Amino acid sequence: MPYDRTVRLDADFDTAVTAVRNALADQGFGILTEIDVRATLEAKLGHGMEDYLILGACNPPLAHQALEADRSIGLLLPCNVVVRRDGDTTLVQALDPGTMVTLTGLDTLKPVADEATARLDAALSALAAT
């Protein structure tokens, strides 16, 4: 079962990161966390790798609805969005919000997952169109 929603951009990493932040903001997502995996692995392990950033995106109304349905859903929040270099392109990958319903089995999360999916898909589509 696929668990990601992915677009490939013909953009350099920094340009893609800025575009991702803007596209997510346009869909009501703020960035709660940011993990520079490349820098962390370099600093902690001396391991070099391609640019790889994990953004923890949150749409507060959707997060609130999800938490009201299931307090444990925080284990799956925020929505992780990965921006990473892949050869000459940059991949943008978002965790499919439908995994919340699949993993929990709670139908009460379906409207939240559907709305989050629509918003993430809109952000990814906007990126692909640039």
C-alpha positions as CSV (number, residue, x, y, z in Angstrom):
1,M,0.0,0.0,0.0
2,P,1.5,3.4,-1.0
3,Y,1.8,5.7,1.9
4,D,3.2,8.8,0.2
5,R,2.0,11.5,-2.2
6,T,5.0,12.6,-4.3
7,V,5.9,15.2,-6.9
8,R,9.3,15.7,-8.7
9,L,10.5,19.2,-9.3
10,D,13.0,20.5,-11.8
11,A,14.3,23.0,-9.2
12,D,17.3,23.3,-7.0
13,F,16.8,22.3,-3.3
14,D,16.6,25.7,-1.8
15,T,14.2,27.0,-4.4
16,A,12.0,23.8,-3.9
17,V,12.0,24.3,-0.1
18,T,10.8,27.9,-0.4
19,A,8.1,26.8,-2.9
20,V,7.0,24.0,-0.6
21,R,6.7,26.3,2.4
22,N,4.6,28.7,0.3
23,A,2.4,26.0,-1.2
24,L,1.7,24.5,2.3
25,A,1.0,28.0,3.7
26,D,-1.5,28.6,0.9
27,Q,-3.4,25.5,2.1
28,G,-3.4,26.6,5.8
29,F,-0.4,24.6,7.0
30,G,2.3,26.0,9.2
31,I,5.6,24.4,9.8
32,L,5.9,23.2,13.4
33,T,9.2,21.2,13.1
34,E,12.1,21.1,10.7
35,I,14.7,18.4,10.6
36,D,17.8,18.8,8.4
37,V,18.6,15.2,8.1
38,R,21.7,15.8,6.0
39,A,23.2,18.2,8.5
40,T,22.3,16.0,11.4
41,L,23.9,12.9,10.0
42,E,27.0,14.8,9.0
43,A,27.3,16.4,12.5
44,K,26.5,13.2,14.5
45,L,28.0,10.5,12.3
46,G,30.2,12.2,9.8
47,H,28.0,10.7,7.1
48,G,27.5,12.7,3.9
49,M,24.2,12.4,2.0
50,E,22.1,14.5,-0.4
51,D,20.0,17.4,0.9
52,Y,17.1,16.0,2.9
53,L,14.7,18.0,4.9
54,I,11.7,16.9,6.9
55,L,9.0,19.5,7.6
56,G,6.3,18.9,10.2
57,A,3.3,20.6,8.6
58,C,0.2,21.4,10.7
59,N,-3.2,22.7,9.8
60,P,-4.5,23.6,13.3
61,P,-8.2,23.1,12.6
62,L,-7.6,19.7,11.1
63,A,-5.2,18.7,13.9
64,H,-7.8,19.8,16.5
65,Q,-10.5,17.6,14.8
66,A,-8.2,14.6,14.7
67,L,-7.2,15.0,18.3
68,E,-10.9,15.3,19.3
69,A,-11.6,12.0,17.5
70,D,-8.6,10.2,19.0
71,R,-6.1,11.6,21.5
72,S,-3.5,9.1,20.4
73,I,-3.5,10.4,16.9
74,G,-0.7,12.8,18.0
75,L,1.6,9.8,17.2
76,L,0.8,10.5,13.5
77,L,1.0,14.3,13.7
78,P,2.1,16.6,12.3
79,C,1.9,15.8,8.6
80,N,5.5,15.0,7.5
81,V,6.6,16.5,4.2
82,V,10.0,15.5,2.9
83,V,12.0,17.7,0.5
84,R,15.0,15.8,-0.8
85,R,17.5,15.9,-3.7
86,D,17.2,13.0,-6.1
87,G,19.8,13.3,-8.8
88,D,19.2,16.5,-10.8
89,T,15.7,16.9,-9.4
90,T,14.1,17.5,-6.0
91,L,11.4,15.2,-4.7
92,V,8.6,16.5,-2.4
93,Q,6.8,13.7,-0.5
94,A,4.0,14.0,1.9
95,L,2.7,11.2,4.1
96,D,-0.8,10.2,2.8
97,P,-3.2,11.4,5.5
98,G,-5.4,8.3,4.7
99,T,-2.9,6.3,6.7
100,M,-4.5,7.8,9.9
101,V,-7.7,5.9,9.1
102,T,-5.9,2.8,7.9
103,L,-3.7,2.5,11.0
104,T,-6.3,3.4,13.6
105,G,-9.4,1.8,12.0
106,L,-11.4,4.9,13.1
107,D,-14.0,6.0,10.6
108,T,-14.4,9.2,12.6
109,L,-11.0,10.3,11.2
110,K,-12.0,9.9,7.6
111,P,-13.4,13.4,7.1
112,V,-10.2,14.9,8.6
113,A,-8.0,12.6,6.5
114,D,-10.0,13.5,3.4
115,E,-9.7,17.2,4.0
116,A,-6.0,17.0,4.8
117,T,-5.5,14.9,1.6
118,A,-7.3,17.5,-0.5
119,R,-5.2,20.3,0.9
120,L,-1.9,18.4,0.6
121,D,-2.8,17.4,-3.0
122,A,-3.6,21.0,-3.8
123,A,-0.2,22.1,-2.5
124,L,1.6,19.3,-4.4
125,S,-0.3,20.2,-7.6
126,A,0.6,23.8,-7.2
127,L,4.3,22.8,-6.9
128,A,4.1,20.5,-10.0
129,A,2.6,23.4,-12.0
130,T,5.5,25.7,-11.4
